[in-house]
Amino acid sequence: MKKTLLISGLILALTASVASAGGINLNWNNCESGSTPLPTKALTFACNVNTGASFTLMGSFDPNGGQLVTAFDYLVDIESAGATLPPWWQFKNAGSCRAASMSMNTNFGATGPFDCVDPWSGSIGLQDFSYAVTANTVRIYGFGSLPATTPVQVDAGTEYYGFALLINRAKTTGLGSCAGCLDQVALVLNEMILYDETGAKTIMTGPAAVQSNCAAWQGFANPCAATPTTKSTWGKIKSIYR
């Protein structure tokens, strides 16, 4: 106990601009408390068509205090049950089997769903994410930023939409398809960081409810135990995109 308190004290002393914060959620379809459509932790797909609505991986958050926000970043880890990441899950990078099949959205007022609060109101001016593959894992670093002169207020006790990762069905079956759609995959939102207009940050690493920051694809068992928790920083995000 004394050791824990000492470490906590040192962290607070060295990072005075950093505040601990509330919970983060990751679901398919909607926010944690959504109802139309219902959020789900485990999604399955027959992998038999190349068309249809994209699968929506929704990141949301509930801060434990009020603050102004001008930017955010997040860290999502993905892990396949196999020894290597299936080609169907190879996104973003040049030469990937489905390089254009994952995109990021922050405009929930235009696209929905509408159950939780949309803090950004379509005003995110810059957003992007990286997709780093190692063996059977992926690390996604993503960010979004508002104009510095128009921060938005978020408050404790409210669940806010943060970001959505949209995964389409292209190249799932038939000629030119990418193998591995039926493989089991775990997805974990390990961190979100909110930044105010001064650059001070609020770090959120814990789930808002038990295992609320984890999601499964094709029946991956216990996705929360699949991927490691590793902290990201705004400096890491900037180093990727500068």
MARVOZA-861123 format. One line per 2 residues: number of its first residue (from 1); their letters; for each residue x, y, z of C-alpha. Coordinates in nm, 3 decimals. Each point is the difference from the previous one (the first is absolute). Example, Ala and Ser with C-alpha at 12.3 -4.5 7.8 and 13.67 -1.06 7.14 Angstrom:
2
1 = AS = 1.230:-0.450:0.780; 0.137:0.344:-0.066
//
This chain:
242
1 = MK = 0.000:0.000:0.000; 0.278:0.246:0.091
3 = KT = 0.183:-0.085:-0.321; -0.313:0.068:-0.206
5 = LL = -0.055:0.335:0.169; 0.362:0.098:-0.052
7 = IS = -0.014:-0.081:-0.372; -0.327:0.190:-0.034
9 = GL = 0.151:0.300:0.173; 0.301:0.000:-0.229
11 = IL = -0.218:-0.019:-0.309; -0.211:0.292:0.118
13 = AL = 0.308:0.204:0.079; 0.157:-0.062:-0.339
15 = TA = -0.315:0.042:-0.211; -0.197:0.279:0.160
17 = SV = -0.190:0.070:-0.322; -0.134:-0.355:-0.019
19 = AS = -0.326:-0.091:0.173; -0.136:-0.350:0.045
21 = AG = -0.342:-0.049:-0.150; -0.306:-0.221:-0.038
23 = GI = -0.081:-0.288:-0.223; 0.036:-0.095:-0.364
25 = NL = -0.220:-0.234:-0.202; 0.033:-0.200:-0.320
27 = NW = -0.297:-0.166:-0.168; -0.131:-0.103:-0.336
29 = NN = -0.292:0.209:-0.132; -0.050:0.259:0.276
31 = CE = 0.119:0.154:0.326; -0.007:-0.201:0.324
33 = SG = -0.341:0.133:0.107; -0.149:0.019:-0.349
35 = ST = -0.320:-0.168:-0.109; -0.054:0.066:-0.373
37 = PL = 0.180:-0.199:-0.121; 0.092:-0.203:0.308
39 = PT = 0.372:-0.011:0.076; 0.161:-0.342:-0.005
41 = KA = 0.326:-0.138:0.132; 0.014:-0.300:-0.233
43 = LT = -0.063:0.032:-0.372; -0.022:-0.283:-0.252
45 = FA = -0.014:0.013:-0.379; -0.059:-0.285:-0.245
47 = CN = 0.265:0.151:-0.231; -0.212:-0.078:-0.304
49 = VN = -0.051:0.345:-0.158; 0.215:0.294:-0.109
51 = TG = -0.269:0.265:0.034; -0.222:0.138:0.274
53 = AS = 0.035:0.235:0.293; 0.343:0.042:0.153
55 = FT = 0.067:-0.149:0.342; 0.031:0.283:0.254
57 = LM = 0.245:-0.023:0.288; -0.104:0.276:0.239
59 = GS = 0.229:0.163:0.256; -0.175:0.207:0.269
61 = FD = 0.096:0.151:0.333; -0.136:0.132:0.330
63 = PN = 0.234:0.253:0.166; 0.010:0.023:0.378
65 = GG = 0.016:0.379:-0.005; -0.098:0.297:-0.211
67 = QL = 0.250:0.149:-0.243; 0.043:0.174:-0.333
69 = VT = 0.131:-0.215:-0.285; 0.177:0.106:-0.319
71 = AF = 0.152:-0.336:-0.102; 0.008:-0.369:0.086
73 = DY = 0.199:-0.308:-0.085; -0.057:-0.369:0.058
75 = LV = 0.169:-0.338:-0.004; -0.176:-0.314:-0.125
77 = DI = 0.173:-0.340:0.006; -0.114:-0.287:-0.221
79 = ES = 0.108:-0.361:0.034; -0.079:-0.301:-0.219
81 = AG = -0.043:-0.345:0.151; 0.245:-0.135:-0.260
83 = AT = 0.375:0.042:-0.027; -0.025:0.273:-0.264
85 = LP = -0.250:0.272:-0.075; -0.239:-0.118:-0.275
87 = PW = 0.012:0.186:-0.333; -0.366:0.100:0.051
89 = WQ = 0.117:0.211:0.298; 0.288:0.162:-0.190
91 = FK = -0.110:0.365:-0.033; 0.142:0.346:-0.063
93 = NA = 0.358:-0.079:-0.101; 0.126:-0.016:-0.358
95 = GS = -0.016:-0.352:-0.142; -0.256:-0.117:0.257
97 = CR = -0.270:-0.232:-0.131; -0.280:0.235:0.109
99 = AA = 0.192:0.326:0.024; -0.304:0.224:-0.054
101 = SM = -0.249:-0.200:0.206; 0.034:0.177:0.338
103 = SM = -0.083:0.366:0.053; -0.053:0.231:0.297
105 = NT = -0.312:0.206:0.075; -0.067:0.271:0.259
107 = NF = -0.312:0.164:-0.147; -0.273:-0.178:0.195
109 = GA = -0.252:0.278:-0.051; -0.005:-0.082:-0.370
111 = TG = 0.023:-0.378:0.011; -0.126:-0.101:0.346
113 = PF = -0.060:-0.190:0.212; -0.158:0.264:0.221
115 = DC = -0.035:-0.159:0.346; 0.313:0.148:0.164
117 = VD = 0.123:0.358:-0.019; 0.198:0.113:-0.304
119 = PW = 0.250:0.250:0.145; 0.164:0.088:-0.331
121 = SG = -0.314:0.107:-0.195; 0.178:-0.061:-0.328
123 = SI = 0.275:0.251:0.077; 0.301:-0.235:0.012
125 = GL = 0.229:0.163:-0.253; 0.283:-0.254:-0.008
127 = QD = -0.015:-0.373:0.069; 0.198:-0.307:-0.098
129 = FS = 0.137:-0.328:0.132; 0.300:-0.226:-0.052
131 = YA = -0.018:-0.379:-0.031; 0.314:-0.179:0.116
133 = VT = 0.002:-0.379:-0.053; 0.235:-0.234:0.189
135 = AN = -0.051:-0.376:-0.038; -0.361:-0.060:0.115
137 = TV = -0.054:0.343:0.159; -0.085:0.352:-0.110
139 = RI = 0.049:0.328:0.182; -0.223:0.286:-0.112
141 = YG = 0.098:0.353:0.103; -0.271:0.250:-0.093
143 = FG = -0.078:0.365:0.066; -0.246:0.279:-0.067
145 = SL = 0.029:0.374:0.056; -0.231:0.300:0.013
147 = PA = 0.090:0.361:-0.077; 0.195:0.123:0.305
149 = TT = -0.232:0.300:0.031; -0.317:-0.212:0.034
151 = PV = 0.049:-0.259:0.277; -0.297:-0.211:0.109
153 = QV = -0.116:-0.075:0.353; -0.029:-0.357:0.132
155 = DA = -0.129:-0.094:0.344; 0.004:-0.296:0.235
157 = GT = -0.294:-0.236:-0.005; -0.063:0.034:-0.373
159 = EY = 0.103:-0.254:-0.263; 0.144:0.168:-0.309
161 = YG = 0.071:-0.137:-0.343; 0.374:0.023:-0.065
163 = FA = 0.071:-0.165:-0.333; -0.116:-0.281:-0.224
165 = LL = 0.209:-0.234:-0.213; -0.197:-0.118:-0.301
167 = IN = 0.090:-0.335:-0.159; -0.157:-0.078:-0.336
169 = RA = -0.062:-0.342:-0.157; 0.207:0.037:-0.318
171 = KT = 0.209:-0.298:-0.118; -0.168:-0.240:0.242
173 = TG = -0.101:-0.267:-0.249; 0.052:-0.096:-0.363
175 = LG = 0.277:0.089:-0.243; 0.266:0.219:0.161
177 = SC = -0.131:-0.052:0.353; 0.217:0.023:0.310
179 = AG = 0.021:-0.306:0.225; -0.075:0.003:0.372
181 = CL = -0.339:0.167:0.041; -0.118:-0.297:0.209
183 = DQ = 0.304:0.011:0.229; -0.058:0.107:0.361
185 = VA = 0.128:0.345:0.098; 0.004:0.201:0.325
187 = LV = -0.015:0.381:0.010; 0.081:0.213:0.306
189 = LN = -0.018:0.376:0.050; 0.292:0.042:0.239
191 = EM = 0.017:0.377:0.026; -0.160:0.334:-0.086
193 = IL = 0.158:0.335:0.077; -0.188:0.331:0.001
195 = YD = 0.191:0.327:-0.049; -0.116:0.347:0.098
197 = ET = 0.095:0.330:-0.164; 0.315:0.028:0.212
199 = GA = 0.126:-0.346:-0.095; -0.080:-0.151:0.341
201 = KT = -0.122:-0.354:-0.036; -0.243:-0.234:0.170
203 = IM = 0.090:-0.368:-0.039; -0.270:-0.266:0.004
205 = TG = 0.118:-0.362:0.013; -0.260:-0.190:0.201
207 = PA = -0.330:-0.138:-0.129; -0.312:0.188:0.103
209 = AV = -0.157:-0.334:0.100; 0.135:-0.353:0.033
211 = QS = 0.177:-0.090:-0.326; -0.182:0.280:-0.183
213 = NC = 0.311:0.093:-0.200; 0.027:-0.335:-0.184
215 = AA = -0.173:-0.150:-0.303; 0.019:-0.333:-0.182
217 = WQ = -0.024:-0.109:-0.364; -0.118:-0.350:-0.096
219 = GF = -0.017:-0.127:0.358; 0.342:0.090:0.141
221 = AN = -0.018:-0.110:0.365; 0.083:0.258:0.271
223 = PC = 0.130:0.279:-0.225; 0.099:0.214:0.300
225 = AA = 0.278:-0.247:0.081; 0.135:-0.012:-0.354
227 = TP = 0.194:0.322:-0.049; 0.248:0.188:0.220
229 = TT = -0.059:0.347:0.142; 0.261:0.243:-0.129
231 = KS = -0.020:0.373:0.045; 0.000:0.236:-0.296
233 = TW = 0.077:0.371:0.003; -0.081:0.297:-0.218
235 = GK = 0.370:0.008:-0.080; -0.030:-0.351:-0.143
237 = IK = -0.293:0.105:-0.215; 0.183:0.306:-0.129
239 = SI = 0.309:-0.206:-0.082; -0.208:-0.221:-0.228
241 = YR = -0.160:0.283:-0.199; 0.257:0.279:-0.006
//
